[in-house]
Amino acid sequence: MTKRIRKAVFPVAGLGTRFLPATKAIPKEMLTVVDRPVIQHVVDEARAAGIEHFIFVTGRGKAVIEDHFDINFELDRTLSERGKTRELEGLRRDLPAAGATSFTRQQAPLGLGHAVWCARDIVGDEPFAVLLPDMLHLGREPCLAGMIRGYEAHGGNLIGVFEVPDSETHQYGIVGVRDEKGAQAITEMVEKPAKGTAPSNLAVSGRYILSPEIFRILETQERGAGGEIQLTDAMITLARSQPFFAHTFAGEIYDTGTKLGFLMANVAYGLRREDVGPSMRVELDKLMGR
Ligand code: G1P
């Protein structure tokens, strides 16, 4: 019997230096893909997967993320006075229930493993999900929902993966897998392998289901790749005593932490939208000279 996955951790403390000057006064997670902040897209994914509690590990300058997931009373009143019910309903729909969010701060930028560890008290002793907001998963079914189904079927820890070309393996966590009764058991993991040394082309896509034992390991985890406390390194230790499975997402993944990924996410999400999609297609065709 597996325990239900109720809580999700969103590490949102990163500085976003790759997007300066846009991120000088705005957290990178608040940059928009069409008209929704990146972080909202990822929270949408978690909600669609049945997550009930949303834990944000923030840092200095990230307070607007907390405001974003709160009621803006003045705005609501103005919208209501002006009869903008559709907008008002949209805002209400997007809002997690009262008491369903927690915010804690990563006091120093020590790495993803450290950020996740900062959520240990709020998560407590139950398996939980981690979603990295940079990575947008666009498909028919939300990525985390598929992972939770996999977790319910075979238990263990799960990592979302996607295929990347050889030229990109050094930018991600990479896993090696073996087929085990239809599931992809992870046999190897390495964080940002040096060029030419990756065990496969399966990159960690920023979606995880982890058992709470990871916190005990993170507690004493030494710095790894990039001088940071890496979640991947703690997972390598956990994998000695617990099974890990890879979950391949059936859809497109956009790494909005890169400029190209961010731009392509806007195009892909825009094209899917009923309001702007059709005219966007016409404009893009014109632009491409077709
Ligand atoms: C993190 C993880 C890495 C994963 C990546 C996905 O790296 O450590 O394993 O592949 O996210 O975006 P970061 O992008 O924070 O350097």
Boltz pocket constraint, residues with backbone or C-beta under 6 A from the ligand:
constraints:
  - pocket:
      binder: B
      contacts: [[A, 112], [A, 132], [A, 134], [A, 135], [A, 171], [A, 172], [A, 173], [A, 174], [A, 191], [A, 192], [A, 203], [A, 204], [A, 205], [A, 206], [A, 230], [A, 231], [A, 232], [A, 255], [A, 257]]
      max_distance: 6.0
